Each structure stands twice: as structure tokens, then as C-alpha cells.
């Protein structure tokens, strides 16, 4: 029993329990502590890091950290260039990742990412009960939840699950002995001179293909839908540029085949797999004899029995349906953090999703969530900063130009300024979907940074008056990403006329 009492947060009753110790959970518990919200954190892992303790399998992140940038390291504006550090409020917890990287790449290696998370947890003195696995959940009559764990029972009125979207999924056609999946590959040298068929053309499929290029004799990638490239969509939608080498090998006949085709069947004959594909553009199926079949077909949320207590999920990944503030849409009191935040999809303007599947996106969600929980579940007074009317336009344009939340969560998070009984307040960062849908909110303006998949990013202002969104005004893009000039001041001033004294919105031409 000594092990149960020496570690923090022994089983018992708490007002709030956080499940997980990946970057989403670490950012959330840090933010909750800074707000003075007592809570317990439990994790089945032995140390911080979550999935980054074993993935990505080919060792480097997709997200960059640039040690040298156009902004001073440690400032909020620098976060636009550092997608991997968690967000601290003091110097020693800011911009940790550049200090643990060896300089050979601005994409951190997996061990460097893990080291950065451990360093953040140590410097911030975060407490987690490691080695405590969440096993099952009950919904009690008094409104509390009971979490059964490997250490005993926890009870709480509010629970946040930050358990990742990291359980590989494969369709029935691939449920065959010997078919491998992401995270279960053999040592790389064992693919020497072999024919490899990869099912899936998202980042994980192209990551595997890139890693196998020096070893495999032939690589085939196939899925029904054409792959998109992030450089074509001007966003993180599509395969990242780091993994385009298989495309070039395909285009130049270098031993890679990329098909837009479904997998009709997979059969095994001794050491050989026979794969049959079918394309909507061809009148006959194709047959491949290969040595290895790898399923890169996506991941699901390890939600255990949450569906049994009413948590609704959707899609192949079993993402929980969530409100804009990442609360279960069907079970109040259950929240989600980290990559599961993808279940709160936002407005998806121009079809572009949020960046909530990556650290550079959900670290800001965690800050918003901590503040929301503090106010809604613990009665904390909302944090608002008074400001003058002449400060509104410069402030909003500066946020559009340098605000990291807006840059990293485009069309998803917004900086909000409210107008209440003759006074003006900075409300801070809010989910844009919440602002747009808030029929009872005060007069306010929200500014976001948006992308349409074609042009450079541009700011958009949403003006709400008397509980309705009166106007959505998108400003022009700028190739230097500077939105603070006189033309932007005039255009934003015109959009804010219903809220600001017209005399205060005039600026010099």
C-alpha cells in the first residue's frame, strides 16, 4: 500500500480529475493550477509524453520548432515559429523545445519531443499520478462520475479525458494475420528488397513510405480518394511537404506506385499477399503480389466504456461529439483535451479543419478550456481587461498580425472585445463557434485569422450587436503578413461603426 499513498492523488473524491499525461493533459493541468483550480491527474504511463514516448515511428515530428526566427524567443509572437513547446507563464517554462534540440533539423526528433515535455513538467512542478490506468466509468445518481482505475476508484463531478487519438484502426478487409499497422512495424532493415503495399494515403502512409524508400524494392500506396498536399491547400490539410519524396519517385518511375483505388480483397498464400484493387476510373481490377501489407488507415479514440454512459461519438475515429468548449455534447461534466479536441470541429470555413490534432493547436484550446472550467464549474469570476475605445482597432489588428492563437488555430479561435454598459473589455481568446452562436452575449467583436486554401492568410472580423452577428468582414491578405497599416485601420473601423463612436474610428489617410 505504500506505493498508493506516497504518490500524489490517491484514489478518492475530487472536484475535477484529468486523465492523461500527454501534452494536452500537461498544458491543461498547468493552466488549471495557474487559475487556482485544485484537481487530480492520473495516467497509465510512467512519465510525461503520451504517444510521443513511442511515435512517430520514423522519429521526427511533422511540426517545426525554428530556433532562429523573426521574433524573440520566449515571446508570444515566437510561438508561431515554435509549434512544439507547451505554454508557460514564466521564463523558464517558455520555448523549451529549442533548448533541447540538437540543431540537425527544425523538426524535433521523437526523443527530443519527449525530453521537452519532461522538462516542462519538471520546471512547472506538475503533479501526476503515473502508473494509474483508467479502466471503466460509471455515471452516479448524484451527478458525479466514478472512475475505476488500477489503483482504485476516483469520484468527481467534472472529468477531462486527454487520452489521445492513438489506437490504430483497420477495416475488415485488412483483418488478416500478418497485416501490419502503424506502430507495429518490424525493424526497418527487414524490409530490404521487399515489395510493400501500404493501404492509406494520409500522413502516416506517406511517412511509412518515406522511411522505406531506401530499403524496399517496390512501394504501392492505395486508397479511394486522391491525396492532397499541404503546400497546395495553404494549410495543414493534406500530406505534409516532408513526405513528398514518394510522389517524386512515383512521377519519375522510381519504384513507387500511387493509386486512387479501393482495396477489394487481401489474401495470403504462404509468405505472399495477394491484393486486389478497384478504381472508379478503370474497367478492371488490378492484382498485386507483395511481401508486406501495412494498414495506415487512421486511428480511433480509446474511450473504453464512455459510450455506455451516453457519450456520443461520430466517424471512423470515434471522436466524441463536443460543444465549442470541448464538453461532451451528450453528457455534461465530461470534457476532452489534446488531440480529441478534433471532435469540436468549429466552423470549418472553406472546408479547412482546425489544428486541434496537433500540439500547436490544442495547447491554446487547453488554456481556453481551463478558463471555461474555472468559470462554469468552479464559479470563478470571468477575467476581463478594461480598454479604451481608441485602443480597440490597434489591438485587434496587432492580434491578427502576431497573435499566436489566431495564427495556429485559424478560423477556430478568436480574440474577443466586448462592449458592456458603456465600457469596453478584452475578453480574451474564445472558440469562434461559441462567439457566433452566443445569442445572449453582449455587443462584441471577434477577430480571427483565416485561410481559404488559395490565398495568403487574412483577418476576418465578426461584429455582434443585440445578440446577433451583424457583419462578417474579411480584410485583404498581405504577402508580408502585416495587417496594421492605415488601410486595415480604415477597413476595420468601418466594420466596427455599429459599436464604436464614429469619431474614434477615423484614422489618418
WOWO-V331099 format. One record per residue. RES is the residue in three letters. OMEGA is omega as a letter, one per 20 degrees, with the letter a starting at -180 (999 if undefined). Layout:
# WOWO-V331099
res->{RES/RES}
omega->{OMEGA/OMEGA}
This chain:
# WOWO-V331099
res->{UNK/UNK/UNK/UNK/UNK/UNK/UNK/UNK/UNK/UNK/UNK/UNK/UNK/UNK/UNK/UNK/UNK/UNK/UNK/UNK/UNK/UNK/UNK/UNK/UNK/UNK/UNK/UNK/UNK/UNK/UNK/UNK/UNK/UNK/UNK/UNK/UNK/UNK/UNK/UNK/UNK/UNK/UNK/UNK/UNK/UNK/UNK/UNK/UNK/UNK/UNK/UNK/UNK/UNK/UNK/UNK/UNK/UNK/UNK/UNK/UNK/UNK/UNK/UNK/UNK/UNK/UNK/UNK/UNK/UNK/UNK/UNK/UNK/UNK/UNK/UNK/UNK/UNK/UNK/UNK/UNK/UNK/UNK/UNK/UNK/UNK/UNK/UNK/UNK/UNK/UNK/UNK/UNK/UNK/UNK/UNK/UNK/UNK/UNK/UNK/UNK/UNK/UNK/UNK/UNK/UNK/UNK/UNK/UNK/UNK/UNK/UNK/UNK/UNK/UNK/UNK/UNK/UNK/UNK/UNK/UNK/UNK/UNK/UNK/UNK/UNK/UNK/UNK/UNK/UNK/UNK/UNK/UNK/UNK/UNK/UNK/UNK/UNK/UNK/UNK/UNK/UNK/UNK/UNK/UNK/UNK/UNK/UNK/UNK/UNK/UNK/UNK/UNK/UNK/UNK/UNK/UNK/UNK/UNK/UNK/UNK/UNK/UNK/UNK/UNK/UNK/UNK/UNK/UNK/UNK/UNK/UNK/UNK/UNK/UNK/UNK/UNK/UNK/UNK/UNK/UNK/UNK/UNK/UNK/UNK/UNK/UNK/UNK/UNK/UNK/UNK/UNK/UNK/UNK/UNK/UNK/UNK/UNK/UNK/UNK/UNK/UNK/UNK/UNK/UNK/UNK/UNK/UNK/UNK/UNK/UNK/UNK/UNK/UNK/UNK/UNK/UNK/UNK/UNK/UNK/UNK/UNK/UNK/UNK/UNK/UNK/UNK/UNK/UNK/UNK/UNK/UNK/UNK/UNK/UNK/UNK/UNK/UNK/UNK/UNK/UNK/UNK/UNK/UNK/UNK/UNK/UNK/UNK/UNK/UNK/UNK/UNK/UNK/UNK/UNK/UNK/UNK/UNK/UNK/UNK/UNK/UNK/UNK/UNK/UNK/UNK/UNK/UNK/UNK/UNK/UNK/UNK/UNK/UNK/UNK/UNK/UNK/UNK/UNK/UNK/UNK/UNK/UNK/UNK/UNK/UNK/UNK/UNK/UNK/UNK/UNK/UNK/UNK/UNK/UNK/UNK/UNK/UNK/UNK/UNK/UNK/UNK/UNK/UNK/UNK/UNK/UNK/UNK/UNK/UNK/UNK/UNK/UNK/UNK/UNK/UNK/UNK/UNK/UNK/UNK/UNK/UNK/UNK/UNK/UNK/UNK/UNK/UNK/UNK/UNK/UNK/UNK/UNK/UNK/UNK/UNK/UNK/UNK/UNK/UNK/UNK/UNK/UNK/UNK/UNK/UNK/UNK/UNK/UNK/UNK/UNK/UNK/UNK/UNK/UNK/UNK/UNK/UNK/UNK/UNK/UNK/UNK/UNK/UNK/UNK/UNK/UNK/UNK/UNK/UNK/UNK/UNK/UNK/UNK/UNK/UNK/UNK/UNK/UNK/UNK/UNK/UNK/UNK/UNK/UNK/UNK/UNK/UNK/UNK/UNK/UNK/UNK/UNK/UNK/UNK/UNK/UNK/UNK/UNK/UNK/UNK/UNK/UNK/UNK/UNK/UNK/UNK/UNK/UNK/UNK/UNK/UNK/UNK/UNK/UNK/UNK/UNK/UNK/UNK/UNK/UNK/UNK/UNK/UNK/UNK/UNK/UNK/UNK/UNK/UNK/UNK/UNK/UNK/UNK/UNK/UNK/UNK/UNK/UNK/UNK/UNK/UNK/UNK/UNK/UNK/UNK/UNK/UNK/UNK/UNK/UNK/UNK/UNK/UNK/UNK/UNK/UNK/UNK/UNK/UNK/UNK/UNK/UNK/UNK/UNK/UNK/UNK/UNK/UNK/UNK/UNK/UNK/UNK/UNK/UNK/UNK/UNK/UNK/UNK/UNK/UNK/UNK/UNK/UNK/UNK/UNK/UNK/UNK/UNK/UNK/UNK/UNK/UNK/UNK/UNK/UNK/UNK/UNK/UNK/UNK/UNK/UNK/UNK/UNK/UNK/UNK/UNK/UNK/UNK}
omega->{a/a/a/a/a/r/a/r/r/r/a/a/r/r/a/r/r/a/r/r/r/a/r/r/a/r/a/a/r/a/r/r/r/r/r/a/r/a/r/r/r/a/r/a/a/a/a/r/r/a/a/r/a/a/j/a/r/q/a/r/r/a/a/r/a/a/a/a/a/r/a/r/r/r/r/r/r/a/r/a/a/a/a/a/r/a/r/a/r/a/a/r/r/r/a/a/a/a/a/a/a/r/a/r/r/r/a/r/r/r/r/r/r/a/r/r/r/a/r/a/a/a/r/a/r/r/r/r/a/r/a/a/r/a/a/a/r/r/a/a/a/r/r/r/r/r/r/a/r/r/a/a/r/r/a/r/a/r/r/r/r/a/r/r/a/r/a/r/r/r/a/a/r/r/a/r/r/r/a/r/a/a/a/a/r/r/a/a/r/r/a/r/a/r/a/r/a/r/a/a/r/a/a/r/a/r/r/a/r/r/a/a/a/a/a/r/r/r/r/r/a/r/a/a/r/r/r/r/a/a/r/a/a/a/r/r/r/a/a/a/r/a/a/a/r/r/a/r/r/a/a/r/a/r/r/r/r/a/r/a/r/r/a/r/r/r/a/r/a/a/a/r/r/a/r/r/r/r/r/a/a/a/r/r/r/a/a/r/a/r/a/r/a/r/r/a/r/a/r/r/r/a/r/a/a/r/a/r/r/a/a/r/r/r/r/a/a/r/r/r/a/r/r/r/r/r/r/a/a/a/r/a/r/a/a/r/r/a/r/r/r/r/r/a/a/a/a/a/a/r/a/a/r/r/a/r/a/a/a/r/a/r/r/r/a/r/r/a/r/r/r/r/r/a/a/a/a/r/r/r/r/a/r/a/r/r/r/a/a/r/a/a/r/a/a/r/r/r/r/a/a/a/a/r/a/a/a/r/a/a/a/r/a/r/a/r/a/r/a/r/r/r/a/a/r/a/a/a/r/r/a/a/r/a/a/a/a/a/a/a/r/r/a/r/r/r/r/r/a/r/r/r/a/a/r/r/a/r/r/r/r/a/a/r/a/r/a/r/a/a/r/a/r/r/a/r/r/a/r/r/r/a/a/a/a/a/r/r/a/a/r/r/r/r/a/a/r/a/a/r/a/a/a/a/r/r/a/r/999}
